[in-house]
Amino acid sequence: MTAKTLKPPRVTDTTLRDGSHAMRHQFTREQVRAIVAALDEAGVPVIEVTHGDGLGGSSIQYGFSGTSELDLIEEAAKTAKRAKIAALLLPGIGTRKELAAAIERGITVVRIATQCTEADISEQHFGMAKEMGLETVGFLMMAHMRPPEFLAEQAAMMESYGADCVYIVDSAGAMLPDDVRRRVAALKERLSVQVGFHAHNNLGLAIGNTLAAIEEGADQVDGCLRGLGAGAGNAATELIAAVLDKLGINPGLDVFKLMDAAEYIVAPIMPYQPIPDRDAITIGYAGVYSTFLLHARHIAAEFGLDPREILVELGRRQAVAGQEDWILDVALDILRRKRGAEGAGDAREPAAAERTAD
């Protein structure tokens, strides 16, 4: 496929949602106002704003928000002159109550996310979103875990429930470009609605994978300013804009304004620059949910373990979103194994018995 046959995708910026993970969900009204104003001025058509784990995500399990996500949504909606404001909703975390409240504060798009094997749990949520007059987008998370044909079946379910677009979501940043191509192509062949792609950069392939998705006909793609997001971050919105412009398929994004927003608005407030460092690469290599990274680092430090040991075991167990409690369980299992190996004779037997009981 050549540049002449490519079409400009719609770009959604998710700095104020996926970036919430890296910010430990501490975005302020002032920061939202500045980021939304810059994105809106640069021509970004959709801006996602919620807790990193979606509507209702502020909790002891996922991390408490410093400012109510509803207040942040309201600030975004008041600030944006052209862009639509979107929210993420995970069935089981967000409910009709949170969705109705987010609509009152100004969202017009909802992105409903399930594990890539569980599209069937989203039927009610798509129904109520359509009933409330929202544009609806389906998210098939951890999509590297299943083959293209299976994902196409799951996507077709979401389409039947009312999705206007269904995304292949590389939550672990584990896909290679050919993995992306085959999955996007399968959805494009099966669906009559639009297809999207959401990248993470744990293997350093976020931009390359996003381009592969566009080359296969993806209608929508996501980015975050400065790549601010879970794990090693996301495809940087300013980089997506630059690449699309060089390809001659810029959908109306101001490349320099996005570069300035990343450099002068987002970079100064970032606690760190997400990069494919040792632990983040392990996330992509093992195929683990990107949001597990900070939790694994914290627990590994507490128990004197290497975070990679925890992440690889989580990958072996095929842990997915909502199983954050496994991180502590895995750390304790590893610790018991190490202590058992260091012991002698009978000292190993209780440890083995304890693991069996778990």
Secondary structure in CASP SS format (residue, H / E / C, confidence):
PFRMAT SS
TARGET T0000
AUTHOR 0000-0000-0000
METHOD secondary structure of the structure
MODEL  1
M C 1.00
T C 1.00
A H 1.00
K H 1.00
T H 1.00
L C 1.00
K C 1.00
P C 1.00
P C 1.00
R E 1.00
V E 1.00
T E 1.00
D E 1.00
T C 1.00
T C 1.00
L C 1.00
R C 1.00
D C 1.00
G H 1.00
S H 1.00
H H 1.00
A H 1.00
M C 1.00
R C 1.00
H C 1.00
Q C 1.00
F C 1.00
T C 1.00
R H 1.00
E H 1.00
Q H 1.00
V H 1.00
R H 1.00
A H 1.00
I H 1.00
V H 1.00
A H 1.00
A H 1.00
L H 1.00
D H 1.00
E H 1.00
A C 1.00
G C 1.00
V C 1.00
P C 1.00
V E 1.00
I E 1.00
E E 1.00
V C 1.00
T C 1.00
H C 1.00
G C 1.00
D C 1.00
G C 1.00
L C 1.00
G C 1.00
G C 1.00
S C 1.00
S E 1.00
I C 1.00
Q C 1.00
Y C 1.00
G E 1.00
F C 1.00
S C 1.00
G C 1.00
T C 1.00
S C 1.00
E H 1.00
L H 1.00
D H 1.00
L H 1.00
I H 1.00
E H 1.00
E H 1.00
A H 1.00
A H 1.00
K H 1.00
T H 1.00
A C 1.00
K C 1.00
R C 1.00
A C 1.00
K E 1.00
I E 1.00
A E 1.00
A E 1.00
L E 1.00
L E 1.00
L C 1.00
P E 1.00
G C 1.00
I C 1.00
G E 1.00
T C 1.00
R H 1.00
K H 1.00
E H 1.00
L H 1.00
A H 1.00
A H 1.00
A H 1.00
I H 1.00
E H 1.00
R H 1.00
G C 1.00
I C 1.00
T C 1.00
V E 1.00
V E 1.00
R E 1.00
I E 1.00
A E 1.00
T E 1.00
Q E 1.00
C C 1.00
T C 1.00
E C 1.00
A H 1.00
D H 1.00
I H 1.00
S H 1.00
E H 1.00
Q H 1.00
H H 1.00
F H 1.00
G H 1.00
M H 1.00
A H 1.00
K H 1.00
E H 1.00
M C 1.00
G C 1.00
L C 1.00
E E 1.00
T E 1.00
V E 1.00
G E 1.00
F E 1.00
L E 1.00
M E 1.00
M C 1.00
A H 1.00
H H 1.00
M H 1.00
R C 1.00
P C 1.00
P H 1.00
E H 1.00
F H 1.00
L H 1.00
A H 1.00
E H 1.00
Q H 1.00
A H 1.00
A H 1.00
M H 1.00
M H 1.00
E H 1.00
S H 1.00
Y H 1.00
G C 1.00
A C 1.00
D C 1.00
C E 1.00
V E 1.00
Y E 1.00
I E 1.00
V E 1.00
D C 1.00
S C 1.00
A C 1.00
G C 1.00
A C 1.00
M C 1.00
L C 1.00
P H 1.00
D H 1.00
D H 1.00
V H 1.00
R H 1.00
R H 1.00
R H 1.00
V H 1.00
A H 1.00
A H 1.00
L H 1.00
K H 1.00
E H 1.00
R H 1.00
L C 1.00
S C 1.00
V C 1.00
Q E 1.00
V E 1.00
G E 1.00
F E 1.00
H E 1.00
A C 1.00
H E 1.00
N C 1.00
N C 1.00
L C 1.00
G C 1.00
L C 1.00
A H 1.00
I H 1.00
G H 1.00
N H 1.00
T H 1.00
L H 1.00
A H 1.00
A H 1.00
I H 1.00
E H 1.00
E C 1.00
G C 1.00
A C 1.00
D C 1.00
Q E 1.00
V E 1.00
D E 1.00
G E 1.00
C E 1.00
L H 1.00
R H 1.00
G H 1.00
L C 1.00
G C 1.00
A C 1.00
G C 1.00
A C 1.00
G C 1.00
N E 1.00
A C 1.00
A E 1.00
T H 1.00
E H 1.00
L H 1.00
I H 1.00
A H 1.00
A H 1.00
V H 1.00
L H 1.00
D H 1.00
K H 1.00
L H 1.00
G C 1.00
I C 1.00
N C 1.00
P C 1.00
G C 1.00
L C 1.00
D C 1.00
V H 1.00
F H 1.00
K H 1.00
L H 1.00
M H 1.00
D H 1.00
A H 1.00
A H 1.00
E H 1.00
Y H 1.00
I H 1.00
V H 1.00
A H 1.00
P H 1.00
I H 1.00
M C 1.00
P C 1.00
Y C 1.00
Q C 1.00
P C 1.00
I C 1.00
P C 1.00
D C 1.00
R H 1.00
D H 1.00
A H 1.00
I H 1.00
T H 1.00
I H 1.00
G H 1.00
Y H 1.00
A H 1.00
G C 1.00
V C 1.00
Y C 1.00
S C 1.00
T C 1.00
F H 1.00
L H 1.00
L H 1.00
H H 1.00
A H 1.00
R H 1.00
H H 1.00
I H 1.00
A H 1.00
A H 1.00
E H 1.00
F H 1.00
G C 1.00
L C 1.00
D C 1.00
P H 1.00
R H 1.00
E H 1.00
I H 1.00
L H 1.00
V H 1.00
E H 1.00
L H 1.00
G H 1.00
R H 1.00
R C 1.00
Q C 1.00
A C 1.00
V C 1.00
A C 1.00
G C 1.00
Q C 1.00
E C 1.00
D H 1.00
W H 1.00
I H 1.00
L H 1.00
D H 1.00
V H 1.00
A H 1.00
L H 1.00
D H 1.00
I H 1.00
L H 1.00
R H 1.00
R H 1.00
K H 1.00
R H 1.00
G H 1.00
A H 1.00
E H 1.00
G C 1.00
A C 1.00
G H 1.00
D H 1.00
A H 1.00
R H 1.00
E H 1.00
P H 1.00
A H 1.00
A H 1.00
A H 1.00
E H 1.00
R H 1.00
T H 1.00
A H 1.00
D C 1.00
END
